[in-house]
Amino acid sequence: MTGGSFSRYDRRTGKWRQTWVDSTGGQHDYVGSWTGARLEFLRPLPAPGDPTRTILHRMSLSPQPDGTVRQYYDDSSDGGKSWVVVYDLIYRRVKD
């Protein structure tokens, strides 16, 4: 699977928005805020198999001192009291 995202700042709401689209046609929409150290997005979704429960998906983007960007993604099934890591990535600029 491949995909890409588009992020923008919405001046009307004061929030960041990101849309990710993948090669299978899947679309993920996130709303977030700059916390001072990172851009943090939250995406609540119904729990698989139990639409009465909500799973929180949290993704953060953090600029690192060496010029890389860390993307960290975790999930919570208890309203944000505890989190489980889904992935932890580092993005590096491609050299020309």
C-alpha positions in Angstrom: 0.0 0.0 0.0 1.2 3.5 -0.7 -0.4 6.9 0.0 0.1 10.5 0.7 -1.2 13.3 2.9 -2.1 17.0 2.7 -1.9 19.2 5.7 -3.3 22.7 6.1 -4.0 25.3 8.8 -7.7 26.3 9.0 -7.7 30.0 10.0 -11.4 29.9 10.6 -11.2 27.2 13.3 -7.6 27.7 14.4 -7.0 24.0 13.9 -4.7 22.0 11.6 -6.3 19.5 9.3 -4.7 16.5 7.6 -6.1 14.2 5.0 -4.4 10.9 4.1 -5.4 8.9 1.0 -4.0 5.5 0.3 -3.8 3.3 -2.9 -6.8 1.3 -1.8 -9.0 4.3 -1.8 -9.0 4.7 2.0 -9.2 8.2 3.4 -8.3 9.3 6.9 -9.1 12.8 8.2 -7.5 14.3 11.2 -7.9 17.5 13.2 -5.1 18.8 15.3 -3.3 21.6 17.1 0.3 22.8 17.6 1.2 22.1 21.2 4.5 24.0 21.1 6.7 21.0 20.7 4.6 19.0 18.1 1.7 19.1 15.8 -0.8 16.7 17.4 -3.9 15.2 15.6 -6.7 13.2 17.1 -9.2 11.0 15.2 -12.0 9.3 17.1 -13.6 6.2 15.4 -16.1 3.6 16.5 -14.4 0.5 17.9 -14.3 -2.4 15.4 -17.2 -4.8 16.2 -18.7 -2.4 18.9 -19.9 0.9 17.5 -20.9 2.0 21.1 -17.2 2.3 22.0 -14.7 4.8 20.6 -11.1 4.3 19.8 -8.9 7.5 19.8 -6.2 7.6 17.2 -3.4 10.1 18.0 -0.7 11.1 15.6 2.0 13.6 16.3 4.6 15.3 14.1 7.7 16.6 15.9 10.6 18.5 14.3 13.9 17.1 15.6 17.1 19.1 16.2 18.9 17.2 13.3 16.3 18.4 10.8 14.3 15.1 10.7 10.6 14.9 11.7 9.3 12.2 14.0 5.8 10.8 13.3 4.4 9.0 16.3 1.0 7.2 16.3 -0.8 5.6 19.1 -4.3 4.4 20.0 -6.5 4.6 23.2 -9.6 2.5 23.9 -10.2 4.1 27.3 -10.8 7.8 26.4 -7.1 8.7 26.5 -6.2 7.3 29.9 -3.7 4.8 28.4 -2.1 4.6 25.0 -0.7 1.7 22.8 2.0 2.5 20.2 1.0 1.7 16.6 4.2 3.1 15.0 7.1 5.5 15.5 8.7 6.8 12.3 11.5 9.2 11.4 11.3 11.3 8.1 14.5 12.5 6.5 14.9 15.0 3.8 15.9 13.5 0.4 19.2 14.9 -0.8 19.3 16.3 -4.3 
